[in-house]
């Protein structure tokens, strides 16, 4: 005996199969693709930012500073001497490099210790200042930028009365005129 549900099941399966075929067999219309002409967009040309001016480090304000503040050093002499030794020439060589850059006018002041007469020490101080100036000029510092004076023993750097103090006073000192 056959079961009554079998024909019904067969009918349902056939109907489902037909429905599947019907739905999948009907294809959709392919979408219509219309090409649009490319629209010219205005192109904004961006110029690169201008390069900043290079930062040049400012040097010292030579005209308003004491020469010792920008590296100018004094030159020292032996007792009763005005000739330059190797140490003095080394200092003056460094001073010349700075002075050529600075372009300032300086006073080269000759100093002496307290030994000797006032007249003798003034003359010796002037010889010391001139020897320093002449060496700087030989290294390229314009002669017009260097003035010479002598203070002899009248403006001591050290006020003691021993050799160490006297050695500090035997010098060519650089100052603003």
Beta strands, then each sheet from edge to edge (+ up, - down):
strand 1: 75-76
strand 2: 106-111
strand 3: 146-152
strand 4: 171-176
sheet 1: 1+ 4- 2+ 3+
end
